[in-house]
Amino acid sequence: MKPIDAYHRWVEWSDSDQVYIGKCPDLITGIHGDDPVQVYKELGEVIQEVIDHFQRTGRELPPPRTRPMMEVS
């Protein structure tokens, strides 16, 4: 398994912001955009950049804590 696979990520619509929000709370606060498919793609790229940065600098990745059903409101 690749490190990115351990982190839950998703895209959801924000009524208040009128955009799609891509989330991965264990690593980043989020990104946004108008196209959910593009937001998900960019979210994966940003998460991978964060993981690469941690690995390049010799820092330990934070443990994945968010699970799919924990975030359901």
PQR file of N, CA, C, O and H, with PARSE charges and radii, in Angstrom:
ATOM      1  N   MET A   1       0.848  -1.171   0.000 -0.4000 1.5000
ATOM      2  CA  MET A   1       0.000   0.000   0.000 -0.0000 2.0000
ATOM      3  C   MET A   1       0.895   1.237   0.000  0.5500 1.7000
ATOM      4  O   MET A   1       1.897   1.293   0.714 -0.5500 1.4000
ATOM      5  N   LYS A   2       0.522   2.220  -0.806 -0.4000 1.5000
ATOM      6  CA  LYS A   2       1.237   3.493  -0.839 -0.0000 2.0000
ATOM      7  C   LYS A   2       0.794   4.338   0.352  0.5500 1.7000
ATOM      8  O   LYS A   2      -0.338   4.193   0.814 -0.5500 1.4000
ATOM      9  H   LYS A   2      -0.291   2.175  -1.386  0.4000 1.0000
ATOM     10  N   PRO A   3       1.654   5.214   0.855 -0.5600 1.5000
ATOM     11  CA  PRO A   3       1.279   6.059   1.996  0.2800 2.0000
ATOM     12  C   PRO A   3      -0.008   6.850   1.767  0.5500 1.7000
ATOM     13  O   PRO A   3      -0.800   7.014   2.695 -0.5500 1.4000
ATOM     14  N   ILE A   4      -0.226   7.337   0.564 -0.4000 1.5000
ATOM     15  CA  ILE A   4      -1.422   8.141   0.301 -0.0000 2.0000
ATOM     16  C   ILE A   4      -2.704   7.339   0.527  0.5500 1.7000
ATOM     17  O   ILE A   4      -3.740   7.905   0.875 -0.5500 1.4000
ATOM     18  H   ILE A   4       0.418   7.204  -0.190  0.4000 1.0000
ATOM     19  N   ASP A   5      -2.633   6.021   0.329 -0.4000 1.5000
ATOM     20  CA  ASP A   5      -3.819   5.177   0.477 -0.0000 2.0000
ATOM     21  C   ASP A   5      -4.310   5.081   1.925  0.5500 1.7000
ATOM     22  O   ASP A   5      -5.449   4.678   2.163 -0.5500 1.4000
ATOM     23  H   ASP A   5      -1.791   5.561   0.046  0.4000 1.0000
ATOM     24  N   ALA A   6      -3.487   5.438   2.866 -0.4000 1.5000
ATOM     25  CA  ALA A   6      -3.884   5.357   4.272 -0.0000 2.0000
ATOM     26  C   ALA A   6      -4.754   6.533   4.705  0.5500 1.7000
ATOM     27  O   ALA A   6      -5.396   6.481   5.754 -0.5500 1.4000
ATOM     28  H   ALA A   6      -2.562   5.765   2.673  0.4000 1.0000
ATOM     29  N   TYR A   7      -4.776   7.592   3.899 -0.4000 1.5000
ATOM     30  CA  TYR A   7      -5.480   8.812   4.296 -0.0000 2.0000
ATOM     31  C   TYR A   7      -6.802   8.957   3.550  0.5500 1.7000
ATOM     32  O   TYR A   7      -6.854   8.937   2.320 -0.5500 1.4000
ATOM     33  H   TYR A   7      -4.255   7.634   3.046  0.4000 1.0000
ATOM     34  N   HIS A   8      -7.868   9.102   4.337 -0.4000 1.5000
ATOM     35  CA  HIS A   8      -9.199   9.255   3.763 -0.0000 2.0000
ATOM     36  C   HIS A   8      -9.327  10.657   3.174  0.5500 1.7000
ATOM     37  O   HIS A   8      -8.958  11.644   3.809 -0.5500 1.4000
ATOM     38  H   HIS A   8      -7.825   9.118   5.336  0.4000 1.0000
ATOM     39  N   ARG A   9      -9.853  10.730   1.957 -0.4000 1.5000
ATOM     40  CA  ARG A   9     -10.080  12.012   1.305 -0.0000 2.0000
ATOM     41  C   ARG A   9     -11.419  11.966   0.588  0.5500 1.7000
ATOM     42  O   ARG A   9     -11.859  10.910   0.135 -0.5500 1.4000
ATOM     43  H   ARG A   9     -10.154   9.928   1.441  0.4000 1.0000
ATOM     44  N   TRP A  10     -12.058  13.120   0.493 -0.4000 1.5000
ATOM     45  CA  TRP A  10     -13.353  13.176  -0.168 -0.0000 2.0000
ATOM     46  C   TRP A  10     -13.629  14.590  -0.659  0.5500 1.7000
ATOM     47  O   TRP A  10     -12.949  15.546  -0.286 -0.5500 1.4000
ATOM     48  H   TRP A  10     -11.700  13.978   0.861  0.4000 1.0000
ATOM     49  N   VAL A  11     -14.654  14.694  -1.512 -0.4000 1.5000
ATOM     50  CA  VAL A  11     -15.118  15.972  -2.036 -0.0000 2.0000
ATOM     51  C   VAL A  11     -16.585  16.097  -1.676  0.5500 1.7000
ATOM     52  O   VAL A  11     -17.352  15.145  -1.817 -0.5500 1.4000
ATOM     53  H   VAL A  11     -15.206  13.917  -1.815  0.4000 1.0000
ATOM     54  N   GLU A  12     -16.973  17.278  -1.210 -0.4000 1.5000
ATOM     55  CA  GLU A  12     -18.374  17.527  -0.890 -0.0000 2.0000
ATOM     56  C   GLU A  12     -18.747  18.938  -1.319  0.5500 1.7000
ATOM     57  O   GLU A  12     -17.891  19.814  -1.444 -0.5500 1.4000
ATOM     58  H   GLU A  12     -16.350  18.052  -1.095  0.4000 1.0000
ATOM     59  N   TRP A  13     -20.037  19.142  -1.541 -0.4000 1.5000
ATOM     60  CA  TRP A  13     -20.545  20.454  -1.928 -0.0000 2.0000
ATOM     61  C   TRP A  13     -20.713  21.312  -0.688  0.5500 1.7000
ATOM     62  O   TRP A  13     -21.185  20.838   0.346 -0.5500 1.4000
ATOM     63  H   TRP A  13     -20.732  18.431  -1.439  0.4000 1.0000
ATOM     64  N   SER A  14     -20.325  22.574  -0.791 -0.4000 1.5000
ATOM     65  CA  SER A  14     -20.516  23.538   0.290 -0.0000 2.0000
ATOM     66  C   SER A  14     -21.598  24.533  -0.121  0.5500 1.7000
ATOM     67  O   SER A  14     -21.382  25.353  -1.013 -0.5500 1.4000
ATOM     68  H   SER A  14     -19.941  22.959  -1.631  0.4000 1.0000
ATOM     69  N   ASP A  15     -22.762  24.462   0.526 -0.4000 1.5000
ATOM     70  CA  ASP A  15     -23.833  25.413   0.234 -0.0000 2.0000
ATOM     71  C   ASP A  15     -23.415  26.837   0.565  0.5500 1.7000
ATOM     72  O   ASP A  15     -23.732  27.769  -0.174 -0.5500 1.4000
ATOM     73  H   ASP A  15     -22.937  23.795   1.251  0.4000 1.0000
ATOM     74  N   SER A  16     -22.709  27.006   1.667 -0.4000 1.5000
ATOM     75  CA  SER A  16     -22.337  28.356   2.089 -0.0000 2.0000
ATOM     76  C   SER A  16     -21.320  28.997   1.147  0.5500 1.7000
ATOM     77  O   SER A  16     -21.350  30.211   0.943 -0.5500 1.4000
ATOM     78  H   SER A  16     -22.451  26.249   2.268  0.4000 1.0000
ATOM     79  N   ASP A  17     -20.424  28.199   0.574 -0.4000 1.5000
ATOM     80  CA  ASP A  17     -19.388  28.732  -0.317 -0.0000 2.0000
ATOM     81  C   ASP A  17     -19.739  28.573  -1.792  0.5500 1.7000
ATOM     82  O   ASP A  17     -19.120  29.206  -2.648 -0.5500 1.4000
ATOM     83  H   ASP A  17     -20.400  27.213   0.740  0.4000 1.0000
ATOM     84  N   GLN A  18     -20.733  27.729  -2.097 -0.4000 1.5000
ATOM     85  CA  GLN A  18     -21.151  27.454  -3.470 -0.0000 2.0000
ATOM     86  C   GLN A  18     -20.012  26.899  -4.329  0.5500 1.7000
ATOM     87  O   GLN A  18     -19.881  27.250  -5.502 -0.5500 1.4000
ATOM     88  H   GLN A  18     -21.236  27.215  -1.402  0.4000 1.0000
ATOM     89  N   VAL A  19     -19.194  26.032  -3.732 -0.4000 1.5000
ATOM     90  CA  VAL A  19     -18.109  25.343  -4.437 -0.0000 2.0000
ATOM     91  C   VAL A  19     -17.975  23.943  -3.859  0.5500 1.7000
ATOM     92  O   VAL A  19     -18.522  23.639  -2.799 -0.5500 1.4000
ATOM     93  H   VAL A  19     -19.301  25.747  -2.780  0.4000 1.0000
ATOM     94  N   TYR A  20     -17.244  23.102  -4.567 -0.4000 1.5000
ATOM     95  CA  TYR A  20     -16.899  21.786  -4.043 -0.0000 2.0000
ATOM     96  C   TYR A  20     -15.640  21.925  -3.191  0.5500 1.7000
ATOM     97  O   TYR A  20     -14.703  22.633  -3.560 -0.5500 1.4000
ATOM     98  H   TYR A  20     -16.800  23.349  -5.428  0.4000 1.0000
ATOM     99  N   ILE A  21     -15.630  21.243  -2.051 -0.4000 1.5000
ATOM    100  CA  ILE A  21     -14.496  21.284  -1.133 -0.0000 2.0000
ATOM    101  C   ILE A  21     -13.880  19.887  -1.080  0.5500 1.7000
ATOM    102  O   ILE A  21     -14.576  18.906  -0.822 -0.5500 1.4000
ATOM    103  H   ILE A  21     -16.391  20.668  -1.751  0.4000 1.0000
ATOM    104  N   GLY A  22     -12.578  19.804  -1.323 -0.4000 1.5000
ATOM    105  CA  GLY A  22     -11.842  18.559  -1.193 -0.0000 2.0000
ATOM    106  C   GLY A  22     -11.166  18.535   0.169  0.5500 1.7000
ATOM    107  O   GLY A  22     -10.476  19.485   0.540 -0.5500 1.4000
ATOM    108  H   GLY A  22     -12.012  20.601  -1.533  0.4000 1.0000
ATOM    109  N   LYS A  23     -11.362  17.450   0.916 -0.4000 1.5000
ATOM    110  CA  LYS A  23     -10.866  17.383   2.290 -0.0000 2.0000
ATOM    111  C   LYS A  23      -9.990  16.163   2.540  0.5500 1.7000
ATOM    112  O   LYS A  23     -10.220  15.085   1.993 -0.5500 1.4000
ATOM    113  H   LYS A  23     -11.922  16.679   0.615  0.4000 1.0000
ATOM    114  N   CYS A  24      -8.998  16.358   3.365 -0.4000 1.5000
ATOM    115  CA  CYS A  24      -8.157  15.299   3.914 -0.0000 2.0000
ATOM    116  C   CYS A  24      -7.639  15.829   5.254  0.5500 1.7000
ATOM    117  O   CYS A  24      -6.487  16.252   5.355 -0.5500 1.4000
ATOM    118  H   CYS A  24      -8.811  17.234   3.810  0.4000 1.0000
ATOM    119  N   PRO A  25      -8.491  15.804   6.279 -0.5600 1.5000
ATOM    120  CA  PRO A  25      -8.169  16.476   7.528  0.2800 2.0000
ATOM    121  C   PRO A  25      -6.914  15.983   8.238  0.5500 1.7000
ATOM    122  O   PRO A  25      -6.360  16.703   9.068 -0.5500 1.4000
ATOM    123  N   ASP A  26      -6.461  14.793   7.936 -0.4000 1.5000
ATOM    124  CA  ASP A  26      -5.253  14.299   8.589 -0.0000 2.0000
ATOM    125  C   ASP A  26      -3.992  14.979   8.057  0.5500 1.7000
ATOM    126  O   ASP A  26      -2.959  14.973   8.726 -0.5500 1.4000
ATOM    127  H   ASP A  26      -6.912  14.208   7.262  0.4000 1.0000
ATOM    128  N   LEU A  27      -4.068  15.571   6.846 -0.4000 1.5000
ATOM    129  CA  LEU A  27      -2.874  16.168   6.238 -0.0000 2.0000
ATOM    130  C   LEU A  27      -3.024  17.626   5.831  0.5500 1.7000
ATOM    131  O   LEU A  27      -2.080  18.402   5.980 -0.5500 1.4000
ATOM    132  H   LEU A  27      -4.907  15.576   6.303  0.4000 1.0000
ATOM    133  N   ILE A  28      -4.199  18.020   5.317 -0.4000 1.5000
ATOM    134  CA  ILE A  28      -4.387  19.397   4.853 -0.0000 2.0000
ATOM    135  C   ILE A  28      -5.772  19.887   5.237  0.5500 1.7000
ATOM    136  O   ILE A  28      -6.649  19.090   5.570 -0.5500 1.4000
ATOM    137  H   ILE A  28      -4.966  17.390   5.196  0.4000 1.0000
ATOM    138  N   THR A  29      -5.967  21.197   5.189 -0.4000 1.5000
ATOM    139  CA  THR A  29      -7.280  21.745   5.526 -0.0000 2.0000
ATOM    140  C   THR A  29      -8.263  21.586   4.379  0.5500 1.7000
ATOM    141  O   THR A  29      -9.455  21.399   4.627 -0.5500 1.4000
ATOM    142  H   THR A  29      -5.255  21.845   4.917  0.4000 1.0000
ATOM    143  N   GLY A  30      -7.808  21.655   3.129 -0.4000 1.5000
ATOM    144  CA  GLY A  30      -8.702  21.421   2.006 -0.0000 2.0000
ATOM    145  C   GLY A  30      -8.410  22.325   0.832  0.5500 1.7000
ATOM    146  O   GLY A  30      -7.648  23.287   0.927 -0.5500 1.4000
ATOM    147  H   GLY A  30      -6.841  21.807   2.928  0.4000 1.0000
ATOM    148  N   ILE A  31      -9.041  21.985  -0.280 -0.4000 1.5000
ATOM    149  CA  ILE A  31      -8.964  22.787  -1.494 -0.0000 2.0000
ATOM    150  C   ILE A  31     -10.381  22.914  -2.028  0.5500 1.7000
ATOM    151  O   ILE A  31     -11.277  22.199  -1.580 -0.5500 1.4000
ATOM    152  H   ILE A  31      -9.660  21.203  -0.357  0.4000 1.0000
ATOM    153  N   HIS A  32     -10.596  23.821  -2.988 -0.4000 1.5000
ATOM    154  CA  HIS A  32     -11.953  23.999  -3.507 -0.0000 2.0000
ATOM    155  C   HIS A  32     -11.930  24.271  -5.004  0.5500 1.7000
ATOM    156  O   HIS A  32     -10.896  24.603  -5.583 -0.5500 1.4000
ATOM    157  H   HIS A  32      -9.868  24.401  -3.353  0.4000 1.0000
ATOM    158  N   GLY A  33     -13.111  24.118  -5.614 -0.4000 1.5000
ATOM    159  CA  GLY A  33     -13.262  24.384  -7.038 -0.0000 2.0000
ATOM    160  C   GLY A  33     -14.670  24.098  -7.505  0.5500 1.7000
ATOM    161  O   GLY A  33     -15.523  23.674  -6.725 -0.5500 1.4000
ATOM    162  H   GLY A  33     -13.950  23.848  -5.143  0.4000 1.0000
ATOM    163  N   ASP A  34     -14.908  24.335  -8.794 -0.4000 1.5000
ATOM    164  CA  ASP A  34     -16.249  24.189  -9.373 -0.0000 2.0000
ATOM    165  C   ASP A  34     -16.549  22.794  -9.917  0.5500 1.7000
ATOM    166  O   ASP A  34     -17.716  22.432 -10.062 -0.5500 1.4000
ATOM    167  H   ASP A  34     -14.215  24.679  -9.427  0.4000 1.0000
ATOM    168  N   ASP A  35     -15.528  22.015 -10.217 -0.4000 1.5000
ATOM    169  CA  ASP A  35     -15.698  20.685 -10.813 -0.0000 2.0000
ATOM    170  C   ASP A  35     -15.250  19.625  -9.809  0.5500 1.7000
ATOM    171  O   ASP A  35     -14.068  19.565  -9.471 -0.5500 1.4000
ATOM    172  H   ASP A  35     -14.579  22.309 -10.099  0.4000 1.0000
ATOM    173  N   PRO A  36     -16.179  18.782  -9.322 -0.5600 1.5000
ATOM    174  CA  PRO A  36     -15.811  17.818  -8.286  0.2800 2.0000
ATOM    175  C   PRO A  36     -14.745  16.820  -8.728  0.5500 1.7000
ATOM    176  O   PRO A  36     -13.927  16.393  -7.914 -0.5500 1.4000
ATOM    177  N   VAL A  37     -14.743  16.445  -9.997 -0.4000 1.5000
ATOM    178  CA  VAL A  37     -13.741  15.490 -10.482 -0.0000 2.0000
ATOM    179  C   VAL A  37     -12.359  16.145 -10.466  0.5500 1.7000
ATOM    180  O   VAL A  37     -11.379  15.522 -10.058 -0.5500 1.4000
ATOM    181  H   VAL A  37     -15.408  16.792 -10.659  0.4000 1.0000
ATOM    182  N   GLN A  38     -12.285  17.393 -10.908 -0.4000 1.5000
ATOM    183  CA  GLN A  38     -11.021  18.117 -10.911 -0.0000 2.0000
ATOM    184  C   GLN A  38     -10.537  18.378  -9.484  0.5500 1.7000
ATOM    185  O   GLN A  38      -9.343  18.278  -9.201 -0.5500 1.4000
ATOM    186  H   GLN A  38     -13.081  17.898 -11.239  0.4000 1.0000
ATOM    187  N   VAL A  39     -11.465  18.713  -8.590 -0.4000 1.5000
ATOM    188  CA  VAL A  39     -11.095  18.944  -7.188 -0.0000 2.0000
ATOM    189  C   VAL A  39     -10.502  17.668  -6.585  0.5500 1.7000
ATOM    190  O   VAL A  39      -9.496  17.729  -5.877 -0.5500 1.4000
ATOM    191  H   VAL A  39     -12.435  18.794  -8.819  0.4000 1.0000
ATOM    192  N   TYR A  40     -11.112  16.526  -6.858 -0.4000 1.5000
ATOM    193  CA  TYR A  40     -10.591  15.259  -6.323 -0.0000 2.0000
ATOM    194  C   TYR A  40      -9.200  14.956  -6.874  0.5500 1.7000
ATOM    195  O   TYR A  40      -8.320  14.504  -6.141 -0.5500 1.4000
ATOM    196  H   TYR A  40     -11.928  16.477  -7.433  0.4000 1.0000
ATOM    197  N   LYS A  41      -9.009  15.204  -8.158 -0.4000 1.5000
ATOM    198  CA  LYS A  41      -7.699  14.984  -8.779 -0.0000 2.0000
ATOM    199  C   LYS A  41      -6.644  15.885  -8.131  0.5500 1.7000
ATOM    200  O   LYS A  41      -5.564  15.426  -7.761 -0.5500 1.4000
ATOM    201  H   LYS A  41      -9.724  15.571  -8.753  0.4000 1.0000
ATOM    202  N   GLU A  42      -6.973  17.170  -8.001 -0.4000 1.5000
ATOM    203  CA  GLU A  42      -6.033  18.114  -7.403 -0.0000 2.0000
ATOM    204  C   GLU A  42      -5.789  17.797  -5.928  0.5500 1.7000
ATOM    205  O   GLU A  42      -4.677  17.975  -5.431 -0.5500 1.4000
ATOM    206  H   GLU A  42      -7.851  17.542  -8.302  0.4000 1.0000
ATOM    207  N   LEU A  43      -6.814  17.332  -5.235 -0.4000 1.5000
ATOM    208  CA  LEU A  43      -6.653  16.946  -3.839 -0.0000 2.0000
ATOM    209  C   LEU A  43      -5.619  15.839  -3.709  0.5500 1.7000
ATOM    210  O   LEU A  43      -4.746  15.898  -2.843 -0.5500 1.4000
ATOM    211  H   LEU A  43      -7.717  17.187  -5.639  0.4000 1.0000
ATOM    212  N   GLY A  44      -5.714  14.829  -4.567 -0.4000 1.5000
ATOM    213  CA  GLY A  44      -4.725  13.752  -4.547 -0.0000 2.0000
ATOM    214  C   GLY A  44      -3.317  14.258  -4.812  0.5500 1.7000
ATOM    215  O   GLY A  44      -2.359  13.805  -4.186 -0.5500 1.4000
ATOM    216  H   GLY A  44      -6.423  14.781  -5.270  0.4000 1.0000
ATOM    217  N   GLU A  45      -3.194  15.199  -5.741 -0.4000 1.5000
ATOM    218  CA  GLU A  45      -1.876  15.759  -6.059 -0.0000 2.0000
ATOM    219  C   GLU A  45      -1.297  16.530  -4.871  0.5500 1.7000
ATOM    220  O   GLU A  45      -0.115  16.400  -4.554 -0.5500 1.4000
ATOM    221  H   GLU A  45      -3.972  15.567  -6.249  0.4000 1.0000
ATOM    222  N   VAL A  46      -2.138  17.330  -4.221 -0.4000 1.5000
ATOM    223  CA  VAL A  46      -1.679  18.111  -3.067 -0.0000 2.0000
ATOM    224  C   VAL A  46      -1.286  17.185  -1.918  0.5500 1.7000
ATOM    225  O   VAL A  46      -0.260  17.400  -1.273 -0.5500 1.4000
ATOM    226  H   VAL A  46      -3.099  17.435  -4.478  0.4000 1.0000
ATOM    227  N   ILE A  47      -2.090  16.165  -1.661 -0.4000 1.5000
ATOM    228  CA  ILE A  47      -1.781  15.221  -0.591 -0.0000 2.0000
ATOM    229  C   ILE A  47      -0.449  14.533  -0.874  0.5500 1.7000
ATOM    230  O   ILE A  47       0.375  14.372   0.027 -0.5500 1.4000
ATOM    231  H   ILE A  47      -2.924  15.991  -2.185  0.4000 1.0000
ATOM    232  N   GLN A  48      -0.238  14.125  -2.132 -0.4000 1.5000
ATOM    233  CA  GLN A  48       1.022  13.475  -2.477 -0.0000 2.0000
ATOM    234  C   GLN A  48       2.204  14.420  -2.284  0.5500 1.7000
ATOM    235  O   GLN A  48       3.272  13.992  -1.844 -0.5500 1.4000
ATOM    236  H   GLN A  48      -0.906  14.256  -2.864  0.4000 1.0000
ATOM    237  N   GLU A  49       2.024  15.699  -2.608 -0.4000 1.5000
ATOM    238  CA  GLU A  49       3.083  16.689  -2.389 -0.0000 2.0000
ATOM    239  C   GLU A  49       3.409  16.822  -0.905  0.5500 1.7000
ATOM    240  O   GLU A  49       4.576  16.940  -0.534 -0.5500 1.4000
ATOM    241  H   GLU A  49       1.157  16.047  -2.966  0.4000 1.0000
ATOM    242  N   VAL A  50       2.388  16.803  -0.061 -0.4000 1.5000
ATOM    243  CA  VAL A  50       2.599  16.884   1.384 -0.0000 2.0000
ATOM    244  C   VAL A  50       3.368  15.651   1.871  0.5500 1.7000
ATOM    245  O   VAL A  50       4.320  15.773   2.642 -0.5500 1.4000
ATOM    246  H   VAL A  50       1.440  16.707  -0.363  0.4000 1.0000
ATOM    247  N   ILE A  51       2.958  14.481   1.423 -0.4000 1.5000
ATOM    248  CA  ILE A  51       3.638  13.241   1.808 -0.0000 2.0000
ATOM    249  C   ILE A  51       5.091  13.269   1.340  0.5500 1.7000
ATOM    250  O   ILE A  51       5.996  12.906   2.091 -0.5500 1.4000
ATOM    251  H   ILE A  51       2.185  14.381   0.797  0.4000 1.0000
ATOM    252  N   ASP A  52       5.314  13.702   0.091 -0.4000 1.5000
ATOM    253  CA  ASP A  52       6.676  13.781  -0.433 -0.0000 2.0000
ATOM    254  C   ASP A  52       7.530  14.732   0.401  0.5500 1.7000
ATOM    255  O   ASP A  52       8.699  14.453   0.667 -0.5500 1.4000
ATOM    256  H   ASP A  52       4.578  13.997  -0.520  0.4000 1.0000
ATOM    257  N   HIS A  53       6.944  15.855   0.813 -0.4000 1.5000
ATOM    258  CA  HIS A  53       7.676  16.822   1.643 -0.0000 2.0000
ATOM    259  C   HIS A  53       8.075  16.196   2.982  0.5500 1.7000
ATOM    260  O   HIS A  53       9.216  16.333   3.423 -0.5500 1.4000
ATOM    261  H   HIS A  53       5.994  16.081   0.597  0.4000 1.0000
ATOM    262  N   PHE A  54       7.138  15.517   3.617 -0.4000 1.5000
ATOM    263  CA  PHE A  54       7.445  14.846   4.884 -0.0000 2.0000
ATOM    264  C   PHE A  54       8.596  13.866   4.698  0.5500 1.7000
ATOM    265  O   PHE A  54       9.525  13.830   5.505 -0.5500 1.4000
ATOM    266  H   PHE A  54       6.210  15.406   3.260  0.4000 1.0000
ATOM    267  N   GLN A  55       8.533  13.078   3.639 -0.4000 1.5000
ATOM    268  CA  GLN A  55       9.556  12.066   3.405 -0.0000 2.0000
ATOM    269  C   GLN A  55      10.908  12.691   3.067  0.5500 1.7000
ATOM    270  O   GLN A  55      11.939  12.216   3.543 -0.5500 1.4000
ATOM    271  H   GLN A  55       7.778  13.107   2.983  0.4000 1.0000
ATOM    272  N   ARG A  56      10.920  13.743   2.258 -0.4000 1.5000
ATOM    273  CA  ARG A  56      12.179  14.420   1.906 -0.0000 2.0000
ATOM    274  C   ARG A  56      12.857  15.028   3.125  0.5500 1.7000
ATOM    275  O   ARG A  56      14.084  15.029   3.226 -0.5500 1.4000
ATOM    276  H   ARG A  56      10.082  14.129   1.871  0.4000 1.0000
ATOM    277  N   THR A  57      12.059  15.542   4.043 -0.4000 1.5000
ATOM    278  CA  THR A  57      12.623  16.220   5.210 -0.0000 2.0000
ATOM    279  C   THR A  57      12.838  15.270   6.391  0.5500 1.7000
ATOM    280  O   THR A  57      13.270  15.694   7.463 -0.5500 1.4000
ATOM    281  H   THR A  57      11.062  15.542   3.961  0.4000 1.0000
ATOM    282  N   GLY A  58      12.534  13.986   6.188 -0.4000 1.5000
ATOM    283  CA  GLY A  58      12.766  12.992   7.234 -0.0000 2.0000
ATOM    284  C   GLY A  58      11.775  13.053   8.382  0.5500 1.7000
ATOM    285  O   GLY A  58      12.020  12.486   9.446 -0.5500 1.4000
ATOM    286  H   GLY A  58      12.183  13.642   5.317  0.4000 1.0000
ATOM    287  N   ARG A  59      10.657  13.737   8.174 -0.4000 1.5000
ATOM    288  CA  ARG A  59       9.627  13.819   9.218 -0.0000 2.0000
ATOM    289  C   ARG A  59       8.681  12.628   9.111  0.5500 1.7000
ATOM    290  O   ARG A  59       8.421  12.117   8.021 -0.5500 1.4000
ATOM    291  H   ARG A  59      10.458  14.197   7.309  0.4000 1.0000
ATOM    292  N   GLU A  60       8.186  12.208  10.232 -0.4000 1.5000
ATOM    293  CA  GLU A  60       7.230  11.105  10.267 -0.0000 2.0000
ATOM    294  C   GLU A  60       5.843  11.624   9.892  0.5500 1.7000
ATOM    295  O   GLU A  60       5.416  12.677  10.366 -0.5500 1.4000
ATOM    296  H   GLU A  60       8.398  12.623  11.118  0.4000 1.0000
ATOM    297  N   LEU A  61       5.150  10.881   9.042 -0.4000 1.5000
ATOM    298  CA  LEU A  61       3.791  11.262   8.666 -0.0000 2.0000
ATOM    299  C   LEU A  61       2.860  11.132   9.869  0.5500 1.7000
ATOM    300  O   LEU A  61       3.024  10.228  10.689 -0.5500 1.4000
ATOM    301  H   LEU A  61       5.497  10.026   8.656  0.4000 1.0000
ATOM    302  N   PRO A  62       1.881  12.035   9.975 -0.5600 1.5000
ATOM    303  CA  PRO A  62       0.916  11.888  11.068  0.2800 2.0000
ATOM    304  C   PRO A  62       0.091  10.624  10.878  0.5500 1.7000
ATOM    305  O   PRO A  62      -0.164  10.215   9.745 -0.5500 1.4000
ATOM    306  N   PRO A  63      -0.321  10.011  11.958 -0.5600 1.5000
ATOM    307  CA  PRO A  63      -1.128   8.791  11.807  0.2800 2.0000
ATOM    308  C   PRO A  63      -2.493   9.120  11.199  0.5500 1.7000
ATOM    309  O   PRO A  63      -3.103  10.123  11.566 -0.5500 1.4000
ATOM    310  N   PRO A  64      -2.974   8.294  10.281 -0.5600 1.5000
ATOM    311  CA  PRO A  64      -4.314   8.519   9.741  0.2800 2.0000
ATOM    312  C   PRO A  64      -5.352   8.235  10.817  0.5500 1.7000
ATOM    313  O   PRO A  64      -5.370   7.155  11.408 -0.5500 1.4000
ATOM    314  N   ARG A  65      -6.215   9.214  11.062 -0.4000 1.5000
ATOM    315  CA  ARG A  65      -7.239   9.047  12.096 -0.0000 2.0000
ATOM    316  C   ARG A  65      -8.650   9.125  11.550  0.5500 1.7000
ATOM    317  O   ARG A  65      -9.566   8.517  12.103 -0.5500 1.4000
ATOM    318  H   ARG A  65      -6.200  10.091  10.581  0.4000 1.0000
ATOM    319  N   THR A  66      -8.834   9.870  10.467 -0.4000 1.5000
ATOM    320  CA  THR A  66     -10.172  10.061   9.915 -0.0000 2.0000
ATOM    321  C   THR A  66     -10.604   8.816   9.157  0.5500 1.7000
ATOM    322  O   THR A  66      -9.861   8.285   8.331 -0.5500 1.4000
ATOM    323  H   THR A  66      -8.090  10.364  10.018  0.4000 1.0000
ATOM    324  N   ARG A  67     -11.795   8.368   9.445 -0.4000 1.5000
ATOM    325  CA  ARG A  67     -12.378   7.224   8.766 -0.0000 2.0000
ATOM    326  C   ARG A  67     -13.689   7.664   8.130  0.5500 1.7000
ATOM    327  O   ARG A  67     -14.329   8.585   8.638 -0.5500 1.4000
ATOM    328  H   ARG A  67     -12.398   8.799  10.117  0.4000 1.0000
ATOM    329  N   PRO A  68     -14.108   7.039   7.038 -0.5600 1.5000
ATOM    330  CA  PRO A  68     -15.270   7.514   6.298  0.2800 2.0000
ATOM    331  C   PRO A  68     -16.519   7.809   7.119  0.5500 1.7000
ATOM    332  O   PRO A  68     -17.119   8.869   6.936 -0.5500 1.4000
ATOM    333  N   MET A  69     -16.919   6.955   7.981 -0.4000 1.5000
ATOM    334  CA  MET A  69     -18.175   7.161   8.718 -0.0000 2.0000
ATOM    335  C   MET A  69     -18.050   8.152   9.867  0.5500 1.7000
ATOM    336  O   MET A  69     -19.063   8.576  10.423 -0.5500 1.4000
ATOM    337  H   MET A  69     -16.432   6.095   8.130  0.4000 1.0000
ATOM    338  N   MET A  70     -16.836   8.527  10.233 -0.4000 1.5000
ATOM    339  CA  MET A  70     -16.669   9.513  11.313 -0.0000 2.0000
ATOM    340  C   MET A  70     -17.132  10.896  10.884  0.5500 1.7000
ATOM    341  O   MET A  70     -17.543  11.690  11.730 -0.5500 1.4000
ATOM    342  H   MET A  70     -16.013   8.183   9.781  0.4000 1.0000
ATOM    343  N   GLU A  71     -17.075  11.204   9.598 -0.4000 1.5000
ATOM    344  CA  GLU A  71     -17.348  12.547   9.107 -0.0000 2.0000
ATOM    345  C   GLU A  71     -18.797  12.756   8.657  0.5500 1.7000
ATOM    346  O   GLU A  71     -19.158  13.861   8.253 -0.5500 1.4000
ATOM    347  H   GLU A  71     -16.741  10.559   8.911  0.4000 1.0000
ATOM    348  N   VAL A  72     -19.617  11.731   8.719 -0.4000 1.5000
ATOM    349  CA  VAL A  72     -21.013  11.869   8.288 -0.0000 2.0000
ATOM    350  C   VAL A  72     -21.773  12.682   9.311  0.5500 1.7000
ATOM    351  O   VAL A  72     -21.709  12.411  10.510 -0.5500 1.4000
ATOM    352  H   VAL A  72     -19.323  10.833   9.047  0.4000 1.0000
ATOM    353  N   SER A  73     -22.505  13.696   8.823 -0.4000 1.5000
ATOM    354  CA  SER A  73     -23.262  14.522   9.766 -0.0000 2.0000
ATOM    355  C   SER A  73     -24.693  14.079   9.889  0.5500 1.7000
ATOM    356  O   SER A  73     -25.461  14.674  10.644 -0.5500 1.4000
ATOM    357  H   SER A  73     -22.557  13.915   7.849  0.4000 1.0000
TER
END
